[in-house]
């Protein structure tokens, strides 16, 4: 990685584990000043203690709360003197048939995945316009293709990508870059914390996590995309193929996606 991120001020949501944590660590190693937020104060304290960096700001915030997002961005700017990059990483998944799911699960998905992005972008934008900076959204192939048993997750990611695409076009001549990223399956905690039909964490992953892309590799690819001021990044070949097939052969894509998710361990489709 080049010295692009040296002295850059970066705010990352949902950064106490997984991709967010890996992003923060990589940025600090490359000379950036990093502000992270998360809901769990103990996890934030542990992260602060482990990384031992004066260039790291930890802030307790729930991105589904508008005022928390405002305070997070304001604290970042007050601490470091500005803002160059906002990475909207906070997210939550779900796994249940729509016929069974409590509607509160869909609301929570939208509040965190969509509204959390909107709130942070709203408060960060004036500062990013001054710095000619970047906004990144960590999305999913679920933002391109509706996935069964993930109605809330897909809806929130479709909304997130639609918002970011609209914002990108508004900012085309303002020298602020907007991109959205679909990492594919990455070893992280998101499937363990995915909500079941009643809104409780499922506490297990249907995937073999040890065989997935590591968060460190994923973070490096995300940072390269930000540095290159890309529009989109789909990391996996499976993701690229899914988007392409869905564009030209949507009916076939529907059947293949159903088959894929029906074969998951304990799939709600069975």
Order of alpha helices (4+ residues) and beta strands (2+ residues): beta-alpha-beta-alpha-beta-alpha-beta-alpha-alpha-beta-alpha-beta-alpha-beta-alpha-alpha
